[in-house]
Amino acid sequence: MTKLKITQTRSQIGETQKHRGTLRALGLGKIGRSVEREDTPETLGMLRKVGHLVRVDGE
């Protein structure tokens, strides 16, 4: 499967609890933090919810 590099670019302050929980589930929480995740339907669904807070680079 393809790996995705996900970087948080915006603050979670002012976001809903669901968005904050989604960021935590992705392993993010601070601006500038990056993680690598598999390109699965679950991950893509989470990214669809918090796409305005993160940058996604495919490898």
C-alpha distance matrix in Angstrom:
0.0 3.8 6.5 9.7 13.1 15.5 19.2 22.1 24.8 27.4 29.3 28.9 32.7 34.0 30.8 30.9 30.1 27.1 25.6 26.5 24.9 21.7 21.7 22.6 19.7 17.3 19.2 21.3 25.1 26.6 26.6 24.8 22.5 18.8 15.8 12.1 9.9 6.4 6.3 8.0 11.4 13.3 12.3 13.0 16.2 17.3 16.8 18.9 21.6 21.8 20.8 24.3 24.1 20.9 19.4 15.7 14.4 11.1 10.2
3.8 0.0 3.8 6.6 10.0 12.7 16.3 19.4 21.8 24.6 26.8 26.8 30.6 32.0 29.0 29.4 29.0 26.1 24.2 25.1 24.0 20.6 20.2 21.5 19.1 16.1 18.0 19.5 23.2 24.3 23.9 21.9 20.0 16.3 13.7 10.1 8.6 6.0 5.4 8.6 11.9 13.6 11.6 11.9 15.5 16.2 14.9 17.2 20.1 19.8 18.4 21.7 21.4 18.1 16.1 12.4 10.8 7.4 6.6
6.5 3.8 0.0 3.8 6.7 9.6 13.1 16.3 18.9 21.8 23.8 24.0 27.8 29.4 26.6 27.3 26.8 24.2 22.1 22.6 21.7 18.4 17.5 18.6 16.6 13.4 14.8 16.2 19.9 20.9 20.5 18.4 16.3 12.6 10.0 6.4 5.6 4.7 5.7 9.2 12.6 13.4 10.7 11.6 15.1 14.9 13.5 16.4 18.8 18.0 16.8 19.9 19.1 15.5 13.8 10.3 8.8 6.4 5.8
9.7 6.6 3.8 0.0 3.8 6.1 9.7 12.9 15.3 18.1 20.4 20.6 24.4 26.0 23.3 24.3 24.1 21.7 19.2 19.8 19.3 16.0 14.8 16.5 14.9 11.4 13.0 13.7 17.2 18.0 17.4 15.4 13.8 10.1 8.2 5.5 5.3 6.1 6.2 9.7 12.3 12.7 9.3 9.7 13.2 12.6 10.6 13.6 15.9 14.7 13.2 16.2 15.4 11.8 10.0 6.6 5.8 4.7 6.2
13.1 10.0 6.7 3.8 0.0 3.8 6.6 10.2 12.5 15.7 18.0 18.7 22.4 24.4 22.1 23.5 23.4 21.5 18.7 18.7 18.8 15.8 13.8 15.4 14.7 10.9 11.6 11.6 14.9 15.1 14.2 11.9 10.4 6.8 5.8 4.5 6.6 9.0 9.8 13.0 15.4 15.1 11.4 12.1 15.2 13.7 11.4 14.7 16.4 14.4 13.0 15.3 13.8 10.1 8.2 5.7 5.1 6.2 7.4
15.5 12.7 9.6 6.1 3.8 0.0 3.8 6.7 9.4 12.2 14.4 15.0 18.7 20.6 18.3 19.8 19.9 18.1 15.1 15.2 15.6 12.7 10.4 12.5 12.3 8.5 9.5 8.7 11.7 12.2 11.3 9.7 8.4 5.5 5.4 6.2 7.5 10.4 10.9 13.4 15.0 14.1 10.4 11.0 13.4 11.3 8.9 12.3 13.4 11.0 9.9 12.1 10.2 6.6 5.8 4.7 6.5 8.7 10.9
19.2 16.3 13.1 9.7 6.6 3.8 0.0 3.8 6.2 9.4 11.6 12.9 16.4 18.7 17.0 19.1 19.4 18.4 15.0 14.6 15.8 13.5 10.4 12.6 13.5 10.1 10.0 7.9 10.0 9.4 7.8 6.1 5.7 4.3 6.6 8.9 11.0 14.1 14.7 17.1 18.5 17.3 13.6 14.1 16.0 13.4 11.0 14.1 14.5 11.3 10.4 11.3 8.7 5.5 5.2 6.5 8.4 11.5 13.5
22.1 19.4 16.3 12.9 10.2 6.7 3.8 0.0 3.8 6.0 7.8 9.2 12.6 15.0 13.6 16.0 16.4 15.9 12.3 11.7 13.7 11.9 8.5 11.0 12.8 10.1 9.9 6.7 7.5 6.9 5.1 5.4 5.8 6.6 9.1 11.9 13.4 16.6 17.1 18.8 19.6 18.0 14.6 15.1 16.1 13.1 10.9 13.6 13.2 9.5 9.4 9.4 6.0 4.3 6.3 8.9 11.6 14.8 17.1
24.8 21.8 18.9 15.3 12.5 9.4 6.2 3.8 0.0 3.8 7.0 9.6 12.3 14.5 13.7 16.7 17.9 17.7 14.0 13.7 16.3 14.6 11.5 14.3 16.3 13.7 13.7 10.3 10.2 8.6 5.4 6.0 8.3 9.5 12.4 15.0 16.7 19.7 19.7 21.6 22.2 20.9 17.5 17.3 18.3 15.5 12.9 14.9 14.5 10.8 9.9 8.6 5.7 5.1 6.5 10.0 12.6 16.1 18.7
27.4 24.6 21.8 18.1 15.7 12.2 9.4 6.0 3.8 0.0 3.8 6.6 8.8 10.8 10.5 13.8 15.4 15.7 12.1 11.8 14.9 13.9 11.1 13.9 16.4 14.5 14.6 11.0 9.8 8.5 6.0 8.4 10.5 12.4 15.0 17.8 19.0 22.0 21.9 23.3 23.3 21.7 18.7 18.5 18.7 15.7 13.6 15.1 13.8 10.1 10.1 7.8 4.8 6.7 9.3 12.9 15.8 19.3 22.1
29.3 26.8 23.8 20.4 18.0 14.4 11.6 7.8 7.0 3.8 0.0 3.8 5.4 8.2 8.5 11.8 13.1 14.2 11.0 9.8 13.3 13.2 10.4 12.6 15.7 14.6 14.3 10.6 8.2 7.2 6.2 9.7 11.2 13.7 16.1 19.3 20.3 23.5 23.7 24.8 24.7 22.5 19.8 20.1 19.8 16.5 15.2 16.7 14.6 11.1 12.3 10.2 7.0 9.5 12.6 15.8 18.9 22.2 24.8
28.9 26.8 24.0 20.6 18.7 15.0 12.9 9.2 9.6 6.6 3.8 0.0 3.8 6.2 5.5 8.4 9.3 10.7 7.7 6.3 10.0 10.5 8.3 10.3 13.4 13.2 13.2 10.0 7.4 8.2 8.7 12.2 12.6 14.8 16.4 19.4 19.9 22.9 23.1 23.5 23.1 20.6 18.4 18.9 18.0 14.6 14.1 15.4 12.6 9.6 12.0 10.4 7.5 10.3 13.9 16.7 20.1 23.0 25.7
32.7 30.6 27.8 24.4 22.4 18.7 16.4 12.6 12.3 8.8 5.4 3.8 0.0 3.8 5.5 8.6 10.0 12.3 10.1 8.6 12.3 13.6 11.8 13.3 16.6 16.7 16.5 13.4 10.3 10.6 11.0 14.7 15.6 18.2 20.0 23.1 23.7 26.7 26.9 27.2 26.6 24.0 22.0 22.4 21.2 18.0 17.6 18.5 15.5 12.8 15.1 12.9 10.6 13.7 17.2 20.2 23.6 26.6 29.4
34.0 32.0 29.4 26.0 24.4 20.6 18.7 15.0 14.5 10.8 8.2 6.2 3.8 0.0 3.8 6.7 9.2 11.6 9.8 9.5 13.1 14.3 13.4 15.3 18.1 18.5 18.9 16.0 13.4 14.0 14.2 17.8 18.7 21.0 22.6 25.4 25.5 28.2 27.9 28.0 26.9 24.4 22.7 22.8 21.1 18.2 18.0 18.1 14.9 12.9 15.2 12.8 11.6 15.1 18.7 21.6 25.2 28.0 31.1
30.8 29.0 26.6 23.3 22.1 18.3 17.0 13.6 13.7 10.5 8.5 5.5 5.5 3.8 0.0 3.8 6.6 8.1 6.2 6.7 10.1 10.9 10.6 12.8 15.1 15.6 16.6 14.1 12.1 13.6 14.0 17.3 17.7 19.3 20.4 22.9 22.6 25.1 24.7 24.5 23.2 20.7 19.3 19.3 17.4 14.6 14.7 14.7 11.3 9.6 12.4 10.7 9.7 13.1 16.8 19.3 23.0 25.5 28.7
30.9 29.4 27.3 24.3 23.5 19.8 19.1 16.0 16.7 13.8 11.8 8.4 8.6 6.7 3.8 0.0 3.8 5.4 5.3 6.4 8.7 10.0 11.0 12.7 14.4 15.7 17.0 15.3 13.6 15.9 16.8 20.0 19.8 21.2 21.6 23.8 23.0 25.1 24.7 23.9 22.3 19.6 18.8 19.0 16.5 13.9 15.0 14.7 10.9 10.4 13.8 12.9 12.2 15.3 19.0 20.9 24.7 26.8 29.9
30.1 29.0 26.8 24.1 23.4 19.9 19.4 16.4 17.9 15.4 13.1 9.3 10.0 9.2 6.6 3.8 0.0 3.8 5.4 5.0 6.1 8.5 9.9 10.5 12.1 14.2 15.3 14.2 12.6 15.4 17.2 20.3 19.4 20.7 20.8 23.0 22.0 24.2 24.2 23.2 21.8 18.6 18.1 19.0 16.5 13.6 15.4 15.7 12.0 11.6 15.3 15.1 13.9 16.4 20.1 21.6 25.3 27.2 30.0
27.1 26.1 24.2 21.7 21.5 18.1 18.4 15.9 17.7 15.7 14.2 10.7 12.3 11.6 8.1 5.4 3.8 0.0 3.8 5.4 5.0 6.1 8.7 9.8 10.4 12.4 14.3 13.6 13.1 16.2 17.7 20.4 19.2 19.8 19.4 21.1 19.6 21.4 21.1 19.8 18.2 15.1 14.9 15.7 12.9 10.3 12.5 12.6 9.0 9.5 13.2 13.9 13.1 15.1 18.6 19.6 23.2 24.8 27.7
25.6 24.2 22.1 19.2 18.7 15.1 15.0 12.3 14.0 12.1 11.0 7.7 10.1 9.8 6.2 5.3 5.4 3.8 0.0 3.8 5.4 5.0 6.3 8.7 9.8 10.7 12.6 11.2 10.6 13.4 14.4 17.0 16.2 16.9 16.9 18.8 17.7 19.8 19.5 18.8 17.5 14.8 13.6 14.1 12.0 8.9 10.1 10.6 7.0 6.3 10.0 10.4 9.3 11.4 15.1 16.4 20.1 22.0 25.0
26.5 25.1 22.6 19.8 18.7 15.2 14.6 11.7 13.7 11.8 9.8 6.3 8.6 9.5 6.7 6.4 5.0 5.4 3.8 0.0 3.8 5.4 5.2 6.3 8.7 10.0 10.8 9.2 7.8 10.9 12.7 15.5 14.4 15.7 15.9 18.3 17.7 20.4 20.7 20.3 19.6 16.4 15.0 16.3 14.6 11.1 12.3 13.6 10.4 8.8 12.4 12.5 10.3 12.2 15.9 17.4 20.9 23.0 25.6
24.9 24.0 21.7 19.3 18.8 15.6 15.8 13.7 16.3 14.9 13.3 10.0 12.3 13.1 10.1 8.7 6.1 5.0 5.4 3.8 0.0 3.8 5.4 5.0 6.1 8.6 9.8 9.6 9.3 13.0 15.2 17.5 15.7 16.4 15.7 17.7 16.5 18.8 19.4 18.4 17.7 14.2 13.4 15.2 13.4 10.0 12.2 13.8 10.8 10.1 13.8 14.8 12.8 14.0 17.4 18.2 21.5 23.0 25.5
21.7 20.6 18.4 16.0 15.8 12.7 13.5 11.9 14.6 13.9 13.2 10.5 13.6 14.3 10.9 10.0 8.5 6.1 5.0 5.4 3.8 0.0 3.8 5.4 5.0 6.3 8.7 8.7 9.6 13.0 14.6 16.4 14.5 14.5 13.5 15.0 13.6 15.6 15.9 15.0 14.3 11.1 9.9 11.5 9.9 6.3 8.5 10.3 7.8 7.3 10.7 12.5 10.9 11.4 14.6 14.9 18.2 19.6 22.1
21.7 20.2 17.5 14.8 13.8 10.4 10.4 8.5 11.5 11.1 10.4 8.3 11.8 13.4 10.6 11.0 9.9 8.7 6.3 5.2 5.4 3.8 0.0 3.8 5.4 5.1 6.4 5.2 6.1 9.3 10.9 12.6 10.8 11.2 10.9 13.2 12.7 15.5 16.1 16.1 16.1 13.2 11.0 12.7 12.1 8.3 8.9 11.5 9.5 7.4 10.2 11.5 8.9 9.1 12.3 13.2 16.4 18.3 20.7
22.6 21.5 18.6 16.5 15.4 12.5 12.6 11.0 14.3 13.9 12.6 10.3 13.3 15.3 12.8 12.7 10.5 9.8 8.7 6.3 5.0 5.4 3.8 0.0 3.8 5.3 5.0 5.3 6.0 9.8 12.4 14.0 11.5 12.1 11.3 13.7 13.2 16.1 17.5 17.2 17.6 14.3 12.5 15.0 14.3 10.6 12.1 14.8 12.8 11.1 14.0 15.3 12.5 12.5 15.5 16.0 18.9 20.4 22.4
19.7 19.1 16.6 14.9 14.7 12.3 13.5 12.8 16.3 16.4 15.7 13.4 16.6 18.1 15.1 14.4 12.1 10.4 9.8 8.7 6.1 5.0 5.4 3.8 0.0 3.8 5.4 7.5 9.4 13.0 15.2 16.3 13.5 13.0 11.1 12.5 11.1 13.4 14.8 14.0 14.4 10.9 9.6 12.6 11.9 8.6 10.8 13.6 12.1 11.4 14.0 16.2 14.0 13.4 15.9 15.7 18.3 19.2 21.0
17.3 16.1 13.4 11.4 10.9 8.5 10.1 10.1 13.7 14.5 14.6 13.2 16.7 18.5 15.6 15.7 14.2 12.4 10.7 10.0 8.6 6.3 5.1 5.3 3.8 0.0 3.8 5.6 8.8 11.7 13.3 13.6 10.8 9.7 7.7 9.1 8.0 10.9 12.3 12.4 13.3 10.4 7.9 10.7 11.1 7.8 8.8 12.2 11.5 10.1 12.0 14.3 12.1 10.6 12.6 12.1 14.6 15.6 17.4
19.2 18.0 14.8 13.0 11.6 9.5 10.0 9.9 13.7 14.6 14.3 13.2 16.5 18.9 16.6 17.0 15.3 14.3 12.6 10.8 9.8 8.7 6.4 5.0 5.4 3.8 0.0 3.8 6.9 9.6 11.8 12.1 8.7 8.3 6.7 9.2 9.5 12.8 14.9 15.4 16.9 14.0 11.5 14.3 14.9 11.6 12.1 15.6 14.7 12.7 14.6 16.3 13.4 11.9 13.9 13.8 15.9 17.2 18.5
21.3 19.5 16.2 13.7 11.6 8.7 7.9 6.7 10.3 11.0 10.6 10.0 13.4 16.0 14.1 15.3 14.2 13.6 11.2 9.2 9.6 8.7 5.2 5.3 7.5 5.6 3.8 0.0 3.8 6.1 8.2 9.0 6.2 7.1 7.3 10.6 11.5 15.0 16.5 17.4 18.5 15.9 13.0 15.1 15.6 12.0 11.8 15.1 13.9 11.1 12.8 13.8 10.4 9.4 11.8 12.7 15.1 17.2 19.0
25.1 23.2 19.9 17.2 14.9 11.7 10.0 7.5 10.2 9.8 8.2 7.4 10.3 13.4 12.1 13.6 12.6 13.1 10.6 7.8 9.3 9.6 6.1 6.0 9.4 8.8 6.9 3.8 0.0 3.8 6.8 9.0 7.4 9.7 10.8 14.3 15.2 18.8 20.1 20.8 21.5 18.7 16.1 17.9 17.9 14.1 14.0 16.8 14.9 11.9 14.0 14.1 10.4 10.6 13.5 15.3 17.9 20.4 22.3
26.6 24.3 20.9 18.0 15.1 12.2 9.4 6.9 8.6 8.5 7.2 8.2 10.6 14.0 13.6 15.9 15.4 16.2 13.4 10.9 13.0 13.0 9.3 9.8 13.0 11.7 9.6 6.1 3.8 0.0 3.8 6.2 5.7 9.1 11.4 15.1 16.9 20.6 21.9 23.2 24.1 21.6 18.6 20.1 20.5 16.9 16.0 18.8 17.2 13.8 15.1 14.6 10.8 10.8 13.2 15.5 17.8 20.7 22.4
26.6 23.9 20.5 17.4 14.2 11.3 7.8 5.1 5.4 6.0 6.2 8.7 11.0 14.2 14.0 16.8 17.2 17.7 14.4 12.7 15.2 14.6 10.9 12.4 15.2 13.3 11.8 8.2 6.8 3.8 0.0 3.8 5.6 8.8 11.9 15.4 17.4 20.9 21.8 23.5 24.4 22.4 19.1 20.0 20.7 17.4 15.7 18.2 17.1 13.4 13.9 12.8 9.1 9.0 10.9 13.7 15.9 19.3 21.2
24.8 21.9 18.4 15.4 11.9 9.7 6.1 5.4 6.0 8.4 9.7 12.2 14.7 17.8 17.3 20.0 20.3 20.4 17.0 15.5 17.5 16.4 12.6 14.0 16.3 13.6 12.1 9.0 9.0 6.2 3.8 0.0 3.8 6.4 10.1 13.3 16.0 19.5 20.6 22.8 24.2 22.5 19.0 19.8 21.2 18.2 16.1 19.0 18.6 14.9 14.7 14.2 10.8 9.3 9.9 12.3 13.7 17.0 18.5
22.5 20.0 16.3 13.8 10.4 8.4 5.7 5.8 8.3 10.5 11.2 12.6 15.6 18.7 17.7 19.8 19.4 19.2 16.2 14.4 15.7 14.5 10.8 11.5 13.5 10.8 8.7 6.2 7.4 5.7 5.6 3.8 0.0 3.8 7.0 10.6 13.2 16.9 18.5 20.5 22.2 20.3 16.8 18.3 19.8 16.6 15.1 18.4 18.0 14.6 14.9 15.2 11.7 9.8 10.7 12.1 13.5 16.2 17.4
18.8 16.3 12.6 10.1 6.8 5.5 4.3 6.6 9.5 12.4 13.7 14.8 18.2 21.0 19.3 21.2 20.7 19.8 16.9 15.7 16.4 14.5 11.2 12.1 13.0 9.7 8.3 7.1 9.7 9.1 8.8 6.4 3.8 0.0 3.8 7.0 9.9 13.5 15.2 17.5 19.6 18.1 14.4 15.9 18.0 15.2 13.5 17.0 17.3 14.3 14.1 15.3 12.3 9.4 9.3 9.6 10.4 12.8 13.8
15.8 13.7 10.0 8.2 5.8 5.4 6.6 9.1 12.4 15.0 16.1 16.4 20.0 22.6 20.4 21.6 20.8 19.4 16.9 15.9 15.7 13.5 10.9 11.3 11.1 7.7 6.7 7.3 10.8 11.4 11.9 10.1 7.0 3.8 0.0 3.8 6.5 10.2 12.4 14.5 16.9 15.4 11.9 14.0 16.2 13.6 12.6 16.3 16.8 14.5 14.6 16.5 13.9 10.9 10.9 9.9 10.6 11.9 12.6
12.1 10.1 6.4 5.5 4.5 6.2 8.9 11.9 15.0 17.8 19.3 19.4 23.1 25.4 22.9 23.8 23.0 21.1 18.8 18.3 17.7 15.0 13.2 13.7 12.5 9.1 9.2 10.6 14.3 15.1 15.4 13.3 10.6 7.0 3.8 0.0 3.8 7.0 9.5 12.0 14.9 14.0 10.7 12.7 15.5 13.7 12.6 16.2 17.5 15.7 15.4 17.9 15.9 12.6 11.8 9.7 9.5 9.6 9.8
9.9 8.6 5.6 5.3 6.6 7.5 11.0 13.4 16.7 19.0 20.3 19.9 23.7 25.5 22.6 23.0 22.0 19.6 17.7 17.7 16.5 13.6 12.7 13.2 11.1 8.0 9.5 11.5 15.2 16.9 17.4 16.0 13.2 9.9 6.5 3.8 0.0 3.8 6.5 8.4 11.4 10.5 7.4 9.9 12.6 11.3 10.9 14.3 15.8 14.8 14.7 17.8 16.3 13.3 12.9 10.3 10.7 10.0 10.7
6.4 6.0 4.7 6.1 9.0 10.4 14.1 16.6 19.7 22.0 23.5 22.9 26.7 28.2 25.1 25.1 24.2 21.4 19.8 20.4 18.8 15.6 15.5 16.1 13.4 10.9 12.8 15.0 18.8 20.6 20.9 19.5 16.9 13.5 10.2 7.0 3.8 0.0 3.8 5.7 9.3 9.5 7.3 9.3 12.3 12.2 12.0 14.8 16.8 16.6 16.3 19.7 18.8 15.8 15.1 11.9 11.9 10.0 10.4
6.3 5.4 5.7 6.2 9.8 10.9 14.7 17.1 19.7 21.9 23.7 23.1 26.9 27.9 24.7 24.7 24.2 21.1 19.5 20.7 19.4 15.9 16.1 17.5 14.8 12.3 14.9 16.5 20.1 21.9 21.8 20.6 18.5 15.2 12.4 9.5 6.5 3.8 0.0 3.8 6.9 8.3 6.4 6.9 10.3 11.1 10.5 12.7 15.3 15.6 14.7 18.3 18.2 15.3 14.4 10.9 11.1 8.8 10.1
8.0 8.6 9.2 9.7 13.0 13.4 17.1 18.8 21.6 23.3 24.8 23.5 27.2 28.0 24.5 23.9 23.2 19.8 18.8 20.3 18.4 15.0 16.1 17.2 14.0 12.4 15.4 17.4 20.8 23.2 23.5 22.8 20.5 17.5 14.5 12.0 8.4 5.7 3.8 0.0 3.8 5.4 5.3 6.2 8.6 10.1 10.7 12.3 14.6 15.7 15.5 19.3 19.3 17.0 16.8 13.7 14.5 12.5 13.9
11.4 11.9 12.6 12.3 15.4 15.0 18.5 19.6 22.2 23.3 24.7 23.1 26.6 26.9 23.2 22.3 21.8 18.2 17.5 19.6 17.7 14.3 16.1 17.6 14.4 13.3 16.9 18.5 21.5 24.1 24.4 24.2 22.2 19.6 16.9 14.9 11.4 9.3 6.9 3.8 0.0 3.8 5.5 5.1 6.1 8.7 9.8 10.4 12.7 14.6 14.6 18.4 18.9 17.2 17.5 14.8 16.2 14.7 16.7
13.3 13.6 13.4 12.7 15.1 14.1 17.3 18.0 20.9 21.7 22.5 20.6 24.0 24.4 20.7 19.6 18.6 15.1 14.8 16.4 14.2 11.1 13.2 14.3 10.9 10.4 14.0 15.9 18.7 21.6 22.4 22.5 20.3 18.1 15.4 14.0 10.5 9.5 8.3 5.4 3.8 0.0 3.8 5.5 5.2 6.4 8.7 10.0 11.1 12.9 13.8 17.4 17.5 16.1 17.1 14.9 16.9 15.9 18.0
12.3 11.6 10.7 9.3 11.4 10.4 13.6 14.6 17.5 18.7 19.8 18.4 22.0 22.7 19.3 18.8 18.1 14.9 13.6 15.0 13.4 9.9 11.0 12.5 9.6 7.9 11.5 13.0 16.1 18.6 19.1 19.0 16.8 14.4 11.9 10.7 7.4 7.3 6.4 5.3 5.5 3.8 0.0 3.8 5.4 5.1 6.2 8.6 10.1 10.8 11.3 15.0 14.6 12.8 13.5 11.3 13.3 12.8 15.0
13.0 11.9 11.6 9.7 12.1 11.0 14.1 15.1 17.3 18.5 20.1 18.9 22.4 22.8 19.3 19.0 19.0 15.7 14.1 16.3 15.2 11.5 12.7 15.0 12.6 10.7 14.3 15.1 17.9 20.1 20.0 19.8 18.3 15.9 14.0 12.7 9.9 9.3 6.9 6.2 5.1 5.5 3.8 0.0 3.8 5.4 5.0 6.1 8.8 10.1 9.6 13.4 14.0 12.3 12.6 10.3 12.5 11.9 14.8
16.2 15.5 15.1 13.2 15.2 13.4 16.0 16.1 18.3 18.7 19.8 18.0 21.2 21.1 17.4 16.5 16.5 12.9 12.0 14.6 13.4 9.9 12.1 14.3 11.9 11.1 14.9 15.6 17.9 20.5 20.7 21.2 19.8 18.0 16.2 15.5 12.6 12.3 10.3 8.6 6.1 5.2 5.4 3.8 0.0 3.8 5.4 5.1 6.6 9.1 9.7 13.2 14.1 13.3 14.5 13.0 15.8 15.6 18.5
17.3 16.2 14.9 12.6 13.7 11.3 13.4 13.1 15.5 15.7 16.5 14.6 18.0 18.2 14.6 13.9 13.6 10.3 8.9 11.1 10.0 6.3 8.3 10.6 8.6 7.8 11.6 12.0 14.1 16.9 17.4 18.2 16.6 15.2 13.6 13.7 11.3 12.2 11.1 10.1 8.7 6.4 5.1 5.4 3.8 0.0 3.8 5.4 5.3 6.6 8.2 11.5 11.4 10.8 12.8 11.9 15.0 15.5 18.4
16.8 14.9 13.5 10.6 11.4 8.9 11.0 10.9 12.9 13.6 15.2 14.1 17.6 18.0 14.7 15.0 15.4 12.5 10.1 12.3 12.2 8.5 8.9 12.1 10.8 8.8 12.1 11.8 14.0 16.0 15.7 16.1 15.1 13.5 12.6 12.6 10.9 12.0 10.5 10.7 9.8 8.7 6.2 5.0 5.4 3.8 0.0 3.8 5.3 5.2 5.2 8.8 9.1 7.9 9.3 8.5 11.8 12.8 16.0
18.9 17.2 16.4 13.6 14.7 12.3 14.1 13.6 14.9 15.1 16.7 15.4 18.5 18.1 14.7 14.7 15.7 12.6 10.6 13.6 13.8 10.3 11.5 14.8 13.6 12.2 15.6 15.1 16.8 18.8 18.2 19.0 18.4 17.0 16.3 16.2 14.3 14.8 12.7 12.3 10.4 10.0 8.6 6.1 5.1 5.4 3.8 0.0 3.8 5.7 5.3 8.6 10.2 10.0 11.4 10.9 14.1 15.0 18.5
21.6 20.1 18.8 15.9 16.4 13.4 14.5 13.2 14.5 13.8 14.6 12.6 15.5 14.9 11.3 10.9 12.0 9.0 7.0 10.4 10.8 7.8 9.5 12.8 12.1 11.5 14.7 13.9 14.9 17.2 17.1 18.6 18.0 17.3 16.8 17.5 15.8 16.8 15.3 14.6 12.7 11.1 10.1 8.8 6.6 5.3 5.3 3.8 0.0 3.8 5.8 8.0 9.2 10.2 12.6 13.0 16.6 17.9 21.3
21.8 19.8 18.0 14.7 14.4 11.0 11.3 9.5 10.8 10.1 11.1 9.6 12.8 12.9 9.6 10.4 11.6 9.5 6.3 8.8 10.1 7.3 7.4 11.1 11.4 10.1 12.7 11.1 11.9 13.8 13.4 14.9 14.6 14.3 14.5 15.7 14.8 16.6 15.6 15.7 14.6 12.9 10.8 10.1 9.1 6.6 5.2 5.7 3.8 0.0 3.8 5.4 5.5 6.7 9.7 10.9 14.7 16.6 20.0
20.8 18.4 16.8 13.2 13.0 9.9 10.4 9.4 9.9 10.1 12.3 12.0 15.1 15.2 12.4 13.8 15.3 13.2 10.0 12.4 13.8 10.7 10.2 14.0 14.0 12.0 14.6 12.8 14.0 15.1 13.9 14.7 14.9 14.1 14.6 15.4 14.7 16.3 14.7 15.5 14.6 13.8 11.3 9.6 9.7 8.2 5.2 5.3 5.8 3.8 0.0 3.8 5.4 5.4 7.3 8.4 12.1 14.2 17.8
24.3 21.7 19.9 16.2 15.3 12.1 11.3 9.4 8.6 7.8 10.2 10.4 12.9 12.8 10.7 12.9 15.1 13.9 10.4 12.5 14.8 12.5 11.5 15.3 16.2 14.3 16.3 13.8 14.1 14.6 12.8 14.2 15.2 15.3 16.5 17.9 17.8 19.7 18.3 19.3 18.4 17.4 15.0 13.4 13.2 11.5 8.8 8.6 8.0 5.4 3.8 0.0 3.8 5.9 8.1 10.6 14.1 16.8 20.4
24.1 21.4 19.1 15.4 13.8 10.2 8.7 6.0 5.7 4.8 7.0 7.5 10.6 11.6 9.7 12.2 13.9 13.1 9.3 10.3 12.8 10.9 8.9 12.5 14.0 12.1 13.4 10.4 10.4 10.8 9.1 10.8 11.7 12.3 13.9 15.9 16.3 18.8 18.2 19.3 18.9 17.5 14.6 14.0 14.1 11.4 9.1 10.2 9.2 5.5 5.4 3.8 0.0 3.8 7.2 10.1 13.7 16.7 19.9
20.9 18.1 15.5 11.8 10.1 6.6 5.5 4.3 5.1 6.7 9.5 10.3 13.7 15.1 13.1 15.3 16.4 15.1 11.4 12.2 14.0 11.4 9.1 12.5 13.4 10.6 11.9 9.4 10.6 10.8 9.0 9.3 9.8 9.4 10.9 12.6 13.3 15.8 15.3 17.0 17.2 16.1 12.8 12.3 13.3 10.8 7.9 10.0 10.2 6.7 5.4 5.9 3.8 0.0 3.8 6.5 10.0 13.1 16.1
19.4 16.1 13.8 10.0 8.2 5.8 5.2 6.3 6.5 9.3 12.6 13.9 17.2 18.7 16.8 19.0 20.1 18.6 15.1 15.9 17.4 14.6 12.3 15.5 15.9 12.6 13.9 11.8 13.5 13.2 10.9 9.9 10.7 9.3 10.9 11.8 12.9 15.1 14.4 16.8 17.5 17.1 13.5 12.6 14.5 12.8 9.3 11.4 12.6 9.7 7.3 8.1 7.2 3.8 0.0 3.8 6.7 10.1 13.2
15.7 12.4 10.3 6.6 5.7 4.7 6.5 8.9 10.0 12.9 15.8 16.7 20.2 21.6 19.3 20.9 21.6 19.6 16.4 17.4 18.2 14.9 13.2 16.0 15.7 12.1 13.8 12.7 15.3 15.5 13.7 12.3 12.1 9.6 9.9 9.7 10.3 11.9 10.9 13.7 14.8 14.9 11.3 10.3 13.0 11.9 8.5 10.9 13.0 10.9 8.4 10.6 10.1 6.5 3.8 0.0 3.8 6.6 9.9
14.4 10.8 8.8 5.8 5.1 6.5 8.4 11.6 12.6 15.8 18.9 20.1 23.6 25.2 23.0 24.7 25.3 23.2 20.1 20.9 21.5 18.2 16.4 18.9 18.3 14.6 15.9 15.1 17.9 17.8 15.9 13.7 13.5 10.4 10.6 9.5 10.7 11.9 11.1 14.5 16.2 16.9 13.3 12.5 15.8 15.0 11.8 14.1 16.6 14.7 12.1 14.1 13.7 10.0 6.7 3.8 0.0 3.8 6.6
11.1 7.4 6.4 4.7 6.2 8.7 11.5 14.8 16.1 19.3 22.2 23.0 26.6 28.0 25.5 26.8 27.2 24.8 22.0 23.0 23.0 19.6 18.3 20.4 19.2 15.6 17.2 17.2 20.4 20.7 19.3 17.0 16.2 12.8 11.9 9.6 10.0 10.0 8.8 12.5 14.7 15.9 12.8 11.9 15.6 15.5 12.8 15.0 17.9 16.6 14.2 16.8 16.7 13.1 10.1 6.6 3.8 0.0 3.8
10.2 6.6 5.8 6.2 7.4 10.9 13.5 17.1 18.7 22.1 24.8 25.7 29.4 31.1 28.7 29.9 30.0 27.7 25.0 25.6 25.5 22.1 20.7 22.4 21.0 17.4 18.5 19.0 22.3 22.4 21.2 18.5 17.4 13.8 12.6 9.8 10.7 10.4 10.1 13.9 16.7 18.0 15.0 14.8 18.5 18.4 16.0 18.5 21.3 20.0 17.8 20.4 19.9 16.1 13.2 9.9 6.6 3.8 0.0
